[in-house]
C-alpha cells in the first residue's frame, strides 16, 4: 500500500519528507514486539509504556519505513498528526481496505447487561440472515470461529484485524460491547455505529474514572453524531432518562414500564420470562428462558435496536427466543430440589438485580457466595455486602480475583458493609466456599455464586490459575458440566 493511501480522511500536520507519501508499506504496527518489515509504526502512549522512549531502538531494527507521531522526530522519517490514537481507526480501516458502508454496526454500552444484550442482538441478526461478528466480554466470535476475549472491547488495531478477518469470510454485521474504558481511550474510533444501545449506569470502574460524572461522560460519547447514527436508550433508570434528554441524534426509548418499546404484564419464573412487547403499538409475544426483570430490560434493548434497524418482527421474535443461555449470566444448575446459579454480577447494582430476580422465586433460603476483585474499584466492596445481606439468608464471603492485593484485606473491606455478622461466613478459598455453599444447601434453597460468571480462571498475584465456578458447582453436586 502507498503511504498516501493510508491517510485518506486524515489531516496531516507535517511530513519530514514529502517523498514518503509515495513509499510502499507492507504493515502497520503499534507494538514494539511485533514489528515486521516495511512497517509504518504508530507511536501511541499507553498506560504503562511510552514508545517515544524507544524510538531509537525501534528505528535500529531496520524494519520501520516511517513513524506516525505526535512529535517531530529529527533525523527520522515521520508524519506528524494531531492525535494518533484518534487517527488509528481510520488508518487501520484504510490499511485493511474495509468498506464499512457494507456493514451493519451495533454498539452496546452500560454498566450491566451489555453481554446479554449483545448475545440477543447477534441472535436476531443471525435469524434475519446476516453474517455476524460479535465482540464482548465472554468471547470474540467471527461467524463460527471463536476467539479468546482479552478485553470487553479490544484495542483499535486488534478490532480492525477482527473486522478484516470477518469481512474476508463474508461478514456483513458487527455487534459489540463498547466499554467506558474503550470510549475514553477512543478504541472504537473509525467506526460509526448504525445504532448504539444504552443499558444502564451504576457505580463501577471508579478506580479509573474517579467520579460518576466522568464515567457518564465516557459512556455519553457513544451517543454523539460522530460515533453513532441513532440511539436506543433504557429510561428505567436516572442516567438513562438524562441521556435520552441530552442525546441529539435519532433516538427511541425502551422501558419495562412505559417507553417507545415496553413490556406488558410480564410473567417471571425460574424457567424464564413471558411477555407481550409493545413496539410503538405493534404487539409481539415473547417467551424467553432468560430469568429476571434485568434480563427483560436486556431483551427490550435488543428488540428496540432491531426495530430501529428495520428488522422484521418475525426475526426479532425468533432471535430473542433462540437465546437459551448466556455463559455465566444466571447460568442455572439443578440437583435434588436445589437451584444453583452462577452469575458475573461484580457490582452492587448487578448483584441487587440478580438477587431481586431470584428472591421472586424463593421457597426457603437464598445462599450467596461472592468476593471482590483486587486492584479495582474499592468503593463497591461494602456496598456489595449490604446488598448481599439485604437479599440473602446466608452469605459466604470469599476471594474473587485478588490480583496483587491481600485477599484478607479485600474481605475485611467487604465485611465493613454488613450490619450484622450473624448470617455471614468467611472462607477465603473460593473452592472451599463453593463446596460449603453446596454442603449446607437444602431442598428448596437457591444458591448464587456471584462475581466471576463465565471466567475460567482466578488471578492471584499476576498469575492466572484455572478456576471455573460452574465446574466447581457441577463437581460438588455430581453432574457433568457442559460448556456452552
URNOR-V418033 format. One record per residue. SS is DSSP state (h for helix, s for strand, l for the rest). PHI is phi in radians with two decimals (999 if undefined). OMEGA is omega in radians with two decimals (* if undefined). Layout:
ss=SS phi=PHI omega=OMEGA
ss=SS phi=PHI omega=OMEGA
This chain:
ss=l phi=999 omega=3.04
ss=s phi=-1.29 omega=-3.11
ss=h phi=-0.99 omega=-3.09
ss=h phi=-1.09 omega=3.12
ss=h phi=-1.31 omega=3.12
ss=h phi=-1.22 omega=-2.99
ss=l phi=-1.90 omega=3.07
ss=l phi=-1.09 omega=3.14
ss=l phi=1.47 omega=-3.11
ss=l phi=-2.14 omega=3.09
ss=l phi=-1.44 omega=3.11
ss=l phi=-1.59 omega=-3.14
ss=l phi=-1.44 omega=-3.08
ss=s phi=-2.80 omega=3.08
ss=s phi=-2.20 omega=-3.14
ss=l phi=-1.13 omega=3.12
ss=l phi=-2.72 omega=-3.04
ss=h phi=-1.11 omega=3.13
ss=h phi=-1.16 omega=3.13
ss=h phi=-1.00 omega=-3.05
ss=h phi=-1.04 omega=-3.12
ss=h phi=-1.74 omega=3.06
ss=l phi=-1.33 omega=3.06
ss=s phi=-1.66 omega=3.00
ss=l phi=-2.14 omega=-3.11
ss=l phi=-1.95 omega=-3.11
ss=s phi=-2.78 omega=3.01
ss=s phi=-2.09 omega=-3.08
ss=s phi=-2.37 omega=3.02
ss=l phi=-2.25 omega=-3.05
ss=l phi=-2.00 omega=-3.11
ss=l phi=-1.14 omega=3.14
ss=l phi=-1.57 omega=-3.08
ss=l phi=-2.29 omega=3.14
ss=l phi=-1.51 omega=3.09
ss=l phi=-1.98 omega=-3.09
ss=l phi=-1.05 omega=3.09
ss=l phi=0.96 omega=-3.11
ss=s phi=-1.68 omega=2.82
ss=s phi=-1.74 omega=-3.09
ss=s phi=-1.81 omega=-3.11
ss=s phi=-1.69 omega=-3.10
ss=l phi=-1.57 omega=-3.14
ss=l phi=-2.18 omega=-3.12
ss=l phi=-1.32 omega=3.13
ss=l phi=-1.67 omega=-3.12
ss=l phi=-1.27 omega=-3.11
ss=l phi=-2.21 omega=-3.06
ss=l phi=-2.41 omega=3.10
ss=l phi=-1.99 omega=-3.08
ss=h phi=-1.15 omega=3.12
ss=h phi=-1.12 omega=3.10
ss=h phi=-1.26 omega=-3.05
ss=h phi=-2.03 omega=-3.07
ss=h phi=-0.98 omega=-3.14
ss=h phi=-1.06 omega=-3.13
ss=h phi=-1.12 omega=3.13
ss=h phi=-1.12 omega=-3.09
ss=h phi=-1.19 omega=-3.12
ss=h phi=-1.18 omega=3.10
ss=l phi=-1.14 omega=3.14
ss=l phi=1.36 omega=-3.08
ss=l phi=-1.70 omega=-3.03
ss=s phi=-1.66 omega=3.13
ss=s phi=-1.43 omega=3.07
ss=s phi=-2.78 omega=3.03
ss=s phi=-1.79 omega=2.97
ss=s phi=-1.91 omega=-2.85
ss=s phi=-2.45 omega=3.00
ss=l phi=-1.83 omega=3.11
ss=l phi=-2.29 omega=3.05
ss=l phi=-1.21 omega=-3.11
ss=l phi=-2.17 omega=-3.09
ss=l phi=-0.94 omega=3.11
ss=l phi=1.47 omega=-3.13
ss=l phi=-2.17 omega=3.03
ss=l phi=-1.32 omega=-3.11
ss=s phi=-2.62 omega=2.97
ss=s phi=-2.13 omega=-3.06
ss=s phi=-1.65 omega=3.09
ss=l phi=-2.11 omega=3.11
ss=l phi=-1.25 omega=-3.11
ss=l phi=-2.54 omega=-3.09
ss=h phi=-1.16 omega=-3.11
ss=h phi=-1.11 omega=3.13
ss=h phi=-1.18 omega=-3.11
ss=h phi=-1.43 omega=-3.01
ss=h phi=-0.98 omega=-3.12
ss=h phi=-1.07 omega=3.14
ss=h phi=-1.19 omega=3.09
ss=h phi=-1.05 omega=3.14
ss=h phi=-1.12 omega=3.12
ss=h phi=-1.06 omega=3.12
ss=h phi=-1.17 omega=-3.10
ss=h phi=-1.11 omega=-3.12
ss=h phi=-1.48 omega=3.09
ss=l phi=0.95 omega=-3.12
ss=l phi=-1.60 omega=3.10
ss=l phi=-1.60 omega=-3.09
ss=h phi=-1.23 omega=3.09
ss=h phi=-1.15 omega=3.13
ss=h phi=-1.56 omega=-3.11
ss=l phi=-1.76 omega=2.92
ss=s phi=-1.67 omega=-3.03
ss=s phi=-2.03 omega=3.13
ss=s phi=-2.17 omega=3.11
ss=s phi=-2.00 omega=3.14
ss=s phi=-2.12 omega=3.09
ss=s phi=-2.39 omega=-3.09
ss=l phi=2.54 omega=3.13
ss=l phi=-1.28 omega=-3.10
ss=l phi=-2.12 omega=3.03
ss=l phi=1.60 omega=-3.09
ss=h phi=-1.05 omega=-3.04
ss=h phi=-1.12 omega=-3.12
ss=h phi=-1.09 omega=3.11
ss=h phi=-1.04 omega=-3.12
ss=h phi=-1.16 omega=3.09
ss=h phi=-1.09 omega=-3.14
ss=h phi=-1.14 omega=3.12
ss=h phi=-1.06 omega=3.11
ss=h phi=-1.06 omega=-3.13
ss=h phi=-1.13 omega=3.11
ss=h phi=-1.09 omega=3.12
ss=h phi=-1.06 omega=-3.13
ss=h phi=-1.11 omega=3.13
ss=h phi=-1.11 omega=3.14
ss=l phi=-1.42 omega=3.08
ss=l phi=1.70 omega=-3.12
ss=l phi=-1.54 omega=3.12
ss=l phi=-1.84 omega=-2.88
ss=s phi=-1.97 omega=2.85
ss=s phi=-1.93 omega=3.09
ss=s phi=-2.09 omega=-3.10
ss=s phi=-2.16 omega=-3.14
ss=l phi=-3.03 omega=-2.97
ss=l phi=-1.12 omega=-3.02
ss=l phi=-1.40 omega=-3.08
ss=l phi=-2.99 omega=2.94
ss=s phi=-1.92 omega=-3.12
ss=s phi=-2.10 omega=3.09
ss=s phi=-1.96 omega=-2.97
ss=l phi=0.96 omega=-3.12
ss=l phi=-1.77 omega=-3.13
ss=s phi=-1.60 omega=-3.12
ss=s phi=-1.88 omega=3.12
ss=s phi=-2.03 omega=3.10
ss=l phi=-1.20 omega=3.12
ss=l phi=-1.69 omega=3.10
ss=l phi=-1.52 omega=3.08
ss=l phi=-2.43 omega=3.05
ss=l phi=-0.94 omega=3.05
ss=l phi=-2.03 omega=-3.12
ss=l phi=-1.18 omega=3.03
ss=l phi=-1.08 omega=-3.05
ss=h phi=-0.98 omega=-3.10
ss=h phi=-1.07 omega=3.14
ss=h phi=-1.13 omega=3.13
ss=h phi=-1.02 omega=-3.12
ss=h phi=-1.28 omega=2.99
ss=h phi=-1.07 omega=3.14
ss=h phi=-1.14 omega=3.12
ss=h phi=-1.09 omega=3.12
ss=h phi=-1.07 omega=3.13
ss=h phi=-1.06 omega=3.13
ss=h phi=-1.12 omega=-3.11
ss=h phi=-1.12 omega=3.11
ss=h phi=-1.16 omega=-3.12
ss=l phi=-1.68 omega=3.07
ss=l phi=1.71 omega=3.11
ss=l phi=-1.09 omega=3.13
ss=l phi=-2.28 omega=-3.12
ss=s phi=-2.53 omega=3.08
ss=s phi=-2.30 omega=2.98
ss=s phi=-2.08 omega=-3.02
ss=s phi=-2.55 omega=2.99
ss=s phi=-1.37 omega=3.13
ss=l phi=-2.07 omega=-3.06
ss=l phi=-1.34 omega=3.11
ss=h phi=-1.13 omega=3.08
ss=h phi=-1.08 omega=-3.13
ss=h phi=-1.09 omega=3.13
ss=h phi=-1.17 omega=3.13
ss=h phi=-1.12 omega=-3.09
ss=l phi=-1.69 omega=3.09
ss=l phi=1.01 omega=-3.11
ss=l phi=-1.20 omega=-3.14
ss=l phi=-1.68 omega=3.09
ss=l phi=-1.02 omega=-3.08
ss=l phi=1.81 omega=3.07
ss=l phi=-1.87 omega=2.95
ss=l phi=-2.22 omega=-3.02
ss=s phi=-1.29 omega=3.06
ss=l phi=-1.16 omega=2.99
ss=s phi=-2.63 omega=3.13
ss=s phi=-2.12 omega=-3.09
ss=s phi=-1.90 omega=3.05
ss=s phi=-1.92 omega=-3.10
ss=l phi=-1.53 omega=-3.10
ss=l phi=-3.11 omega=3.06
ss=l phi=-2.56 omega=3.09
ss=l phi=-2.42 omega=-3.02
ss=l phi=-1.05 omega=3.06
ss=l phi=-2.93 omega=3.07
ss=l phi=1.03 omega=-3.12
ss=h phi=-1.34 omega=2.95
ss=h phi=-1.18 omega=-3.12
ss=h phi=-1.70 omega=-3.03
ss=h phi=-1.51 omega=3.08
ss=l phi=1.33 omega=-3.14
ss=l phi=-2.33 omega=3.09
ss=h phi=-1.12 omega=3.13
ss=h phi=-1.15 omega=3.08
ss=h phi=-1.16 omega=3.11
ss=h phi=-1.07 omega=3.11
ss=h phi=-1.10 omega=-3.13
ss=h phi=-1.07 omega=3.11
ss=h phi=-1.15 omega=3.13
ss=h phi=-1.10 omega=-3.06
ss=h phi=-1.09 omega=3.14
ss=h phi=-0.99 omega=-3.10
ss=h phi=-1.24 omega=-3.03
ss=h phi=-1.89 omega=3.09
ss=l phi=-1.99 omega=-3.13
ss=l phi=-1.06 omega=-3.13
ss=l phi=-1.22 omega=-3.00
ss=l phi=-1.74 omega=-3.01
ss=s phi=-2.56 omega=3.11
ss=l phi=-1.51 omega=-3.13
ss=s phi=-2.63 omega=-3.05
ss=s phi=-2.33 omega=3.07
ss=s phi=-2.22 omega=-2.90
ss=s phi=-2.23 omega=3.07
ss=s phi=-1.35 omega=-3.11
ss=l phi=-1.83 omega=3.08
ss=l phi=-1.35 omega=-3.07
ss=l phi=-2.27 omega=-3.00
ss=h phi=-1.05 omega=-3.10
ss=h phi=-1.14 omega=3.08
ss=h phi=-1.18 omega=3.09
ss=h phi=-1.07 omega=3.13
ss=h phi=-1.12 omega=-3.13
ss=h phi=-1.10 omega=3.14
ss=h phi=-1.09 omega=3.10
ss=h phi=-1.20 omega=-3.03
ss=h phi=-1.47 omega=-3.07
ss=l phi=-1.28 omega=-3.06
ss=l phi=-1.75 omega=-3.13
ss=l phi=-1.38 omega=3.09
ss=s phi=-0.92 omega=-3.01
ss=s phi=-2.65 omega=2.94
ss=s phi=-2.40 omega=-3.13
ss=s phi=-1.84 omega=2.93
ss=s phi=-2.34 omega=-3.03
ss=s phi=-2.85 omega=3.04
ss=l phi=-1.32 omega=-3.08
ss=l phi=-1.94 omega=-3.10
ss=l phi=-2.62 omega=3.10
ss=l phi=-2.76 omega=3.07
ss=l phi=-1.06 omega=3.02
ss=s phi=-2.18 omega=-3.05
ss=s phi=-2.58 omega=-3.12
ss=s phi=-1.85 omega=3.09
ss=s phi=-2.03 omega=3.06
ss=s phi=0.86 omega=3.14
ss=s phi=-1.14 omega=3.08
ss=s phi=-2.02 omega=-3.10
ss=s phi=-1.95 omega=3.00
ss=s phi=-2.45 omega=3.07
ss=l phi=-1.20 omega=3.10
ss=l phi=-1.60 omega=3.08
ss=s phi=2.45 omega=-3.04
ss=s phi=-2.26 omega=2.97
ss=s phi=-2.16 omega=-3.14
ss=s phi=-2.82 omega=2.93
ss=s phi=-1.74 omega=3.09
ss=s phi=-1.75 omega=3.11
ss=s phi=-1.61 omega=-3.11
ss=s phi=-1.87 omega=-3.10
ss=l phi=0.87 omega=3.09
ss=l phi=1.77 omega=3.11
ss=s phi=-1.50 omega=-3.08
ss=s phi=-1.73 omega=-3.11
ss=s phi=-2.18 omega=3.13
ss=s phi=-1.39 omega=-3.12
ss=s phi=-2.18 omega=3.04
ss=s phi=-2.22 omega=-3.04
ss=s phi=-2.12 omega=3.07
ss=l phi=-1.49 omega=3.11
ss=l phi=-1.24 omega=-2.98
ss=l phi=-1.92 omega=2.94
ss=l phi=1.76 omega=-3.12
ss=h phi=-1.07 omega=-3.13
ss=h phi=-1.10 omega=3.09
ss=h phi=-1.32 omega=3.00
ss=h phi=-1.10 omega=3.08
ss=h phi=-1.04 omega=3.14
ss=h phi=-1.13 omega=3.09
ss=h phi=-1.08 omega=-3.13
ss=h phi=-1.07 omega=3.13
ss=h phi=-1.09 omega=3.13
ss=h phi=-1.20 omega=3.11
ss=h phi=-1.09 omega=3.14
ss=h phi=-1.09 omega=3.13
ss=h phi=-1.15 omega=3.12
ss=h phi=-1.09 omega=3.08
ss=h phi=-1.09 omega=3.12
ss=h phi=-1.03 omega=-3.11
ss=l phi=-1.50 omega=3.08
ss=l phi=1.40 omega=3.14
ss=l phi=-1.36 omega=-3.08
ss=l phi=-1.05 omega=-3.11
ss=h phi=-1.02 omega=3.13
ss=h phi=-1.06 omega=-3.13
ss=h phi=-1.24 omega=3.10
ss=h phi=-1.09 omega=3.14
ss=h phi=-1.07 omega=-3.12
ss=h phi=-1.08 omega=-3.11
ss=h phi=-1.16 omega=3.12
ss=h phi=-1.10 omega=-3.03
ss=h phi=-1.30 omega=3.12
ss=h phi=-1.36 omega=-3.13
ss=l phi=-1.41 omega=-3.07
ss=l phi=-1.60 omega=-3.01
ss=l phi=-2.84 omega=3.03
ss=s phi=-1.97 omega=-3.09
ss=l phi=-0.93 omega=3.05
ss=l phi=1.27 omega=3.09
ss=s phi=-2.02 omega=-3.02
ss=l phi=0.80 omega=3.09
ss=s phi=-1.28 omega=-2.91
ss=s phi=-1.88 omega=3.04
ss=s phi=-2.35 omega=-3.09
ss=s phi=-2.23 omega=3.03
ss=s phi=-2.85 omega=3.03
ss=l phi=0.93 omega=3.10
ss=l phi=1.32 omega=3.10
ss=s phi=-1.92 omega=3.11
ss=s phi=-1.93 omega=3.13
ss=s phi=-2.07 omega=-3.14
ss=s phi=-2.13 omega=3.03
ss=s phi=-1.98 omega=-3.09
ss=s phi=-2.44 omega=-3.09
ss=l phi=-1.35 omega=-3.07
ss=l phi=-0.84 omega=-3.11
ss=l phi=-2.28 omega=2.98
ss=l phi=-2.25 omega=-3.12
ss=h phi=-1.12 omega=-3.13
ss=h phi=-1.19 omega=3.12
ss=h phi=-1.10 omega=3.12
ss=h phi=-1.11 omega=3.11
ss=h phi=-1.09 omega=3.14
ss=h phi=-1.02 omega=-3.09
ss=h phi=-1.18 omega=-3.11
ss=h phi=-1.19 omega=3.05
ss=h phi=-1.08 omega=3.13
ss=h phi=-1.09 omega=-3.11
ss=h phi=-1.23 omega=3.14
ss=h phi=-1.06 omega=3.13
ss=l phi=-1.05 omega=-3.04
ss=l phi=-1.87 omega=-3.07
ss=l phi=-1.16 omega=3.05
ss=l phi=-1.86 omega=3.13
ss=l phi=-2.15 omega=-3.05
ss=l phi=-2.20 omega=2.93
ss=s phi=-1.95 omega=3.09
ss=s phi=-1.95 omega=-3.09
ss=s phi=-2.00 omega=3.06
ss=s phi=-1.99 omega=3.11
ss=s phi=-2.74 omega=2.99
ss=l phi=-2.51 omega=3.10
ss=l phi=-2.34 omega=-3.12
ss=l phi=-1.23 omega=3.07
ss=l phi=-1.44 omega=3.12
ss=l phi=1.04 omega=3.11
ss=l phi=-2.34 omega=-3.09
ss=l phi=-0.85 omega=-3.10
ss=l phi=-1.44 omega=-3.04
ss=l phi=-1.16 omega=-3.06
ss=h phi=-1.44 omega=-3.05
ss=h phi=-1.05 omega=3.11
ss=h phi=-1.16 omega=3.11
ss=h phi=-1.16 omega=3.12
ss=h phi=-1.14 omega=3.10
ss=h phi=-1.07 omega=-3.11
ss=h phi=-1.09 omega=3.12
ss=h phi=-1.11 omega=-3.13
ss=h phi=-1.03 omega=3.14
ss=h phi=-1.12 omega=-3.08
ss=h phi=-1.17 omega=-3.01
ss=h phi=-1.96 omega=-3.04
ss=l phi=-2.05 omega=3.02
ss=l phi=-1.53 omega=3.06
ss=s phi=-2.38 omega=3.08
ss=s phi=-2.11 omega=3.03
ss=s phi=-1.97 omega=-3.13
ss=s phi=-1.60 omega=-3.07
ss=l phi=-2.48 omega=3.10
ss=l phi=-1.61 omega=3.03
ss=l phi=-1.88 omega=2.94
ss=l phi=-1.88 omega=-3.05
ss=l phi=-1.15 omega=-3.10
ss=s phi=0.91 omega=-3.04
ss=l phi=-1.60 omega=3.09
ss=l phi=-1.52 omega=3.05
ss=l phi=-1.26 omega=-3.11
ss=h phi=-0.97 omega=-3.13
ss=h phi=-1.20 omega=3.09
ss=h phi=-1.17 omega=3.09
ss=h phi=-1.11 omega=-3.13
ss=h phi=-1.05 omega=3.13
ss=h phi=-1.11 omega=3.10
ss=h phi=-1.23 omega=3.05
ss=h phi=-1.17 omega=-3.06
ss=h phi=-1.05 omega=3.13
ss=l phi=-1.10 omega=-3.11
ss=l phi=-1.53 omega=3.13
ss=l phi=-1.45 omega=3.07
ss=l phi=-1.45 omega=3.11
ss=l phi=-2.59 omega=3.12
ss=l phi=-1.73 omega=-3.03
ss=l phi=-0.97 omega=-3.08
ss=l phi=-1.97 omega=-3.11
ss=s phi=-1.95 omega=3.04
ss=s phi=-1.96 omega=3.12
ss=s phi=-2.09 omega=3.06
ss=l phi=-2.49 omega=-3.06
ss=l phi=-1.05 omega=3.12
ss=l phi=-1.39 omega=-3.04
ss=h phi=-1.07 omega=3.12
ss=h phi=-1.07 omega=3.13
ss=h phi=-1.21 omega=3.12
ss=h phi=-1.12 omega=3.11
ss=h phi=-1.17 omega=3.10
ss=h phi=-1.05 omega=3.13
ss=h phi=-1.11 omega=-3.14
ss=h phi=-1.08 omega=3.12
ss=h phi=-1.17 omega=-3.09
ss=h phi=-1.08 omega=-3.07
ss=h phi=-1.52 omega=-3.12
ss=l phi=-1.26 omega=-3.12
ss=l phi=-2.29 omega=3.08
ss=l phi=-0.90 omega=3.13
ss=l phi=1.68 omega=3.13
ss=l phi=-1.41 omega=2.97
ss=s phi=-2.01 omega=3.13
ss=s phi=-2.00 omega=3.10
ss=s phi=-1.96 omega=3.01
ss=s phi=-1.87 omega=-2.97
ss=s phi=-1.96 omega=2.93
ss=l phi=2.06 omega=-3.04
ss=l phi=-2.00 omega=3.01
ss=l phi=0.95 omega=-3.07
ss=l phi=-1.30 omega=-3.04
ss=l phi=-1.06 omega=3.12
ss=l phi=-1.96 omega=3.13
ss=s phi=-2.62 omega=2.97
ss=s phi=-2.29 omega=-3.11
ss=s phi=-1.70 omega=3.10
ss=s phi=-2.07 omega=-2.95
ss=l phi=1.21 omega=3.08
ss=l phi=-2.05 omega=-3.07
ss=s phi=-1.94 omega=3.06
ss=s phi=-1.55 omega=3.05
ss=s phi=-1.98 omega=3.12
ss=s phi=-1.10 omega=3.09
ss=l phi=-2.85 omega=-3.10
ss=l phi=-2.33 omega=-3.14
ss=h phi=-0.93 omega=-3.09
ss=h phi=-1.19 omega=3.08
ss=h phi=-1.09 omega=-3.11
ss=h phi=-1.15 omega=3.07
ss=h phi=-1.03 omega=-3.08
ss=h phi=-1.08 omega=3.12
ss=h phi=-1.07 omega=-3.08
ss=h phi=-1.32 omega=3.14
ss=h phi=-1.75 omega=3.03
ss=l phi=1.34 omega=3.05
ss=l phi=-2.15 omega=-3.11
ss=l phi=-1.43 omega=3.09
ss=l phi=-1.57 omega=3.10
ss=l phi=-2.03 omega=-3.10
ss=l phi=-1.32 omega=-3.12
ss=l phi=-1.53 omega=*
